[in-house]
């Protein structure tokens, strides 16, 4: 809508300038019309109307209005180059200062020659010098106005960009603060669970009693959760000493799922090469969240994880034989929503739904840009 109003305004200015030039030129002519008069009127009109395109093609309009000014001066029309002044303003505002200076020097040199060729300005050298000085002054004023507005717009853009960067930095700082608080709180709770599990395992072994698999799984899950919380916080602090887990650590997830009684299998097709870090982390999170949901909610006996490493993408599929049916409507939890946000942010696709043969499936495809 704003662009449409700007175009209407440009055409209004162009038509107004063309009409003013034409009226001024015709009123200054005496006697019957000649071919040169018709050509001059055409150039006056063309120079004014060309201003309608000054935003889209400022350099072209600058050259066109300059040629028109020289042309109607040569045709005997003693009319100020008003259209050219508008073009100088627009070109400088668009940042074409060097081109504007060079073109203006050429136009200023050509205008006196055109006037002499048509017999204009025969009133003496002093008048010609005064007229030339006035033309230079008007050109400088037009260029200065364009440069002033360009600098004002640049400062406004810089101020807006600074505000956005400040807001983004504050948001990042707030996210980091929340992450630290969560880390401190969760680490404490998980440490308590881990310590209690380790004490229970130690006491059972000391008494010579068999250690339940569930207790060992709790112990290992506590250790893993502590490592991941620490790695996440270090990543938020831009600390690369403990990089987040990725595709190479997926076998550990599958092995851990087996320790809690789930018959989990892993199949990796192809060889992953140059996988971006964001994709690498997302693959791990998808498999982790899927296996966690299976263990908590699916009541499944088996689960299969399949990762296809294609030339331009990675496809992940996690299936289980749990209690989900095609008629059931899954309620997306925080984990599934987070998974979808990660995949969408990378330009990928995610499907999470019950299978027709029973159980649940999670399928994701992540594009891999090998050139990045």
Buried (B, 14 or more C-beta within 10 A) or exposed (E): EEEEEEBEEBBEBBBEBBBBBBEBBBEEBEEEEEEBBEBBBBBBBBBBBBBBBBBEBBBBBBBBBBBBBBBBBBBBBBBBBBBBBBBBBBBBBBBBBEBBBEBBEBBBEBBBEBBBEBEBBEEEEEEBEEBBEEBEEBBEEBBEBBBEEBEEEEEEEEEEEEEEEEEEEEEEEEEEEEBEEEBEEEBEEBBEBBEBBBEBBEEBEEEEEEBEEEBBBBBBBBBBBBEBBEBBBBBBEEEEEBEBBBBEBBEBBBEBBBBBEBEBEBEBEEEBEEBBEBBBBBBBBBBBBBBBBBBEBBEBEBBBBBBBBEEEBBBBBBBBBBBBEEEEEEEEEEBBEEBBEBBEEBEBBBEBBBBEEBBBBBBBBBBBEEEE
